[in-house]
Amino acid sequence: MGDFDGLDLQSVEDQLGDEEGVDGGGRIVLGVLDGTTPSEEWVDLVDDGAVLVLDVDGDLNELGSGFAREVSQGGGNLVHFRGFLVVTPPGVTIDTDRLE
């Protein structure tokens, strides 16, 4: 094992938690995309730094139309994978390289 005497994990955690504009950062929200949750609520969660993993229950294009463009134009990412829609805020990349 390496020498971790000089590594102060508490300071790193405190610094990461203090970043501006990342109130929900590090948060993963599981939900169902079925039209019952207002689009604004999904956008607000992503704007706060949360990652969404949504089980799509219905037509994805119809259900996501209320927030997908806003998230995308704001720098976020959306990927449909195996019946789920994964939505990330700006700065969080969805790596799909291993799916090919």
C-alpha positions, 0 to 999 in steps of 0.5 A: 500500500502507498503512504497516505500520511500527507493526504487530508481527505476531510479537507478535500471533501470540505473543498468539494462541498464548498464549490459555488453552484453545486448545491445538488452536486454529487446527488443522483436522483432516481425517478420515473419519467411518466409525465406526472413530474413537471418538467421544471422540476427535472430542470431544477434538479439538473441546474442544482447539479444532480444526475437523473436516472429516469425509468422511461414509462411511455414515449421518450420523445413526448415525455422528455420534450418539456425539458430535454432541449433546456438541459441540452442547451444549458450544457447538460447531457442526455442519454437513453440507455436500456429503458432509462434516461440518464441526464447530467448537469454541465461538466458531467460527461456521459461516457458511452464508448463501451456501448459500441 
